[in-house]
């Protein structure tokens, strides 16, 4: 079974450490597979959720230099601008979006990174409270931070499985799932996601009830990872390849692996 470079728990840290740099393809079709490459344009799928002007009370750190009227702006075309910075974030080696529901309130976050050590790394957060949104852009030893910023309404507005429905929702596919008891037996198991219901063999998971979701794109493998947890359930991971096909499914609790499934190819 081929292992993904996406490692649960330290989701972002592991990717930044393990995955290489990659130029973002520019010839893909938004929301679908390119006719020439057969690859999904994951940038076009994820960028609209975080694109916009993220202003607020901005300052340059570590010198604490106020930047009146400044903003960190990310366009859907990938152009990222801020005082002294103008880069193409379509070259991001990692994009991670998170959404969590706590006591009925939705909290969201995003991280886009071209290089873990040198940056730029854009971090966005919206705690769902007044003045709870903020943006930080790090590059080398300096950073620009904007507190009391613009809410991430598009990211907060719908579950992540809906935002990536073009990939996550789909017809049934057969996976080979291992027995967690014998660690040996592999059986053909049907996997599908229809109308927010994920089915894995005899088990079903209602994504509409998820209290935590994550979407992560890694450029090195052009891979999308979707994770979710339901109240009281394991943390589940579904990995999709560059063409948007499911490649593996993993389930974990704090103490054990609960699910391990993969395709033959």
N, C-alpha and C positions, 0 to 999 in steps of 0.2 A: 504494500500500500504506500503510495507516494504521499509524504507528509507536506503540509502547507508550511510556509514560513510565517503564517499568522499564528501567534501563540496567545491563547486566552490568558486572562488575568492581566498581565502587563501588556495589554493589547498594543498600545502605541509604542511603548518602549522597545518591545521585542522587534517590531517591524523596523523601527528606525535603526536599530543596531544590526539587524540581520539582512535586510533587503538592500539591494544596490540602487543606484541612481538610474533614472530612465527618462528619456524625453517623452513628453506626452504626444501621442499621435494627433495630427491635425486634420486628417482626412476621413474622420468617422462620421456617421450619420447620427444625429441627436436621437436618443431614445431607442435605437435599434442597431442591428448589425450592418456594418459597412458592406456594400456590394463587392468592394475590391479586396477587403481583408477578412471579412466574416467576423470582425470583432465588434463588441459593444462599445459605444462611446460612453464610458462611465462618467467622464467629466461632465458631459451634457446632462446626464441624469442627476448628478449630485450638486453641481455648481449652483443651479437656481435656488437651492434651499438656503444658501449662505451668501449669495451675491448681494451687493449693496454697499452703501456708505455707512461705515461704522465709526461714528463720531463720538462726541461727548466731551468730558474733561480730559484732554490729552496732554501728555508730558513725555519728554525724552528722558530715559533712564540710562545709566545710574546717576546722571548729574541733576536730575529733577528739574529739567528745563521745561517750563510751561510752553505749550504749543496752542495758543488761542486760535480757534477756528479750524484746527487741523482735523483730519479724518483718515481712517484706513479704509480704502475703497477697493472692493473686489468686483470686477466685471464678469459677466457670464462668459466673455471671451477669454477669461483667464488673466487679464491685466490687473495687477495689484499695485496700487500707488499709495504712498504716504510721504511725509516730508523726507526728502533725500532718498526715496526708494521707488523704483519703477521696474517691476519684474513680471515675467510670464509664469503664473502659477499652474498653467497646464503642464509644466515640467515637474509638478509635485510627485515625489516618489511615494507619498502616502497621503491619503485623505481619510479622516475618521470623523464620523458624525455619531452623536449619542443623544438618546431621548429617554427620559426617566419620568415616571409618574409617582409622585409621593403625596399621599393624602389628598388626591384629586388634583394636585398642582403639577404642571408639566415643566420640567427643567431640561434644557438642551445644551449641547456643547458641540464644538467643531474644532478640528486641528488639520491644517494643511501644511506639509513640510516638503521643501525641496532637498534640504540636507540637514540632518539632525544636529550636526556640530556647528556648522557655519550659517545655517539658515538660507533664506528666510523661512521662519516658522510662524504661521498665523494661528492664533488661538482665539476662539470666540466662546462666550458663555452667556446664557440667559437663564437666570434662576426663577423667572416667572413672577417676580415681585417688582414693585416700583423701584427704579434705579438699579435693578438687578442684572442689567446687561453690561458686558464689558468686552473689550477687544485688546489683544496684545500682539505686536509684531516684533519678533526677535531676529536680529541679524548680527552675526559675530558677537561682540561683547556688548552691544547696545540694544536697546529696545524702545519701542513707542507703545505706551499704554494709554487706553482711553476708558475711563470709568464712566458710569451712568450713560452708557451708550445706547445705540438703537436696538430695540427688541428684535429677536430672531423669529418673527412671526411665521415665516414660511416653514421654518424647521419645526416650530412648535405646533403648527396647524394641523398636522396629520401624522399618524403612525409611520414609522420608517418603512415598514413592509409595503405600505401604499405608495410611498415616494419612489420605491424601486420595484413597483409591481410589474413593470415590463420585463424584469428578470425573475423576480421571486415567484410570481404567479405563473403557473404553467401546467402542462399535461403531465400525466404520470410517467415516471422513469424508474427503472429497476436498479436498485443498489444492492451490494452485498454487505450484509450487516453481521458483525461478529457477536457471538454469545459472550456476555460479560461473566458468565459462570464458568464455562469451559476454557475460554480464551483461545479456542481452536476452531469451533464450527462456524462456517460462514453460510448464510442462507440468502436466497434471492428475496428482496423486500421491496414493496412498492413505495415510492415517494412521490408526493404531489402537494401542491398548494393551490387551493381553489377558494375564492371568496374569503380569504383570510384564515382558512382552516388548513393547517399543515398535517398531512397524514403520512405516517411512517409505519408501514405494516398495520398492526392492529391498534396502534396508538394514534391519537389525534391531539393537536395542540391548537388552541384558538388564539391566533396572533392578535386578535382584537382585545384580548385581556392581558397582553404583555405589559408588565410594569417597567421593563427595561429593554431597550433595543440599541444595537450598534450596527452601523454600516462602515466597512473599511475597504478602501481600494488600495491595492499595492501595484505600483507601476512595473516592478521587475517581472511579475508574472501576469500583469493585466488581469488580476484576480479580484473578485469582490467577495467579502465575507460578511454575512449577516448573522448577528447573534440576537437572541431574545431569551427572556425568562418570564415564566408565569408565576404568580404567587404560590410559593411552596414547591415549585418544580425545579428541575435542573436548569443550568445555563446551557442552551443549545446553540450550536454553530453550524451554519450551512455555507459551504464554499462553492463559488461559481467561477468558471474559467473565463477566458477572454471572449468567448462566444456566448456567454450567458448560460452555459449548461452546468447543472449541479454536478459537482465532482465528489464531494464527501459531506458527511454529517457527523458531528460529534456532540455528545452530551456529557456534562460534568457537574458534579457537586463539589463541595469543598474537600470531600474525602475520597471520591472515587469517580471513575469514568462510567457513565451510564449507557452511552450509545457510541458505536463506532461503525460507520458505514462508508463505503466508497464504491466508485465505479471500476469496471475492469480496465478501462482505457483512459 
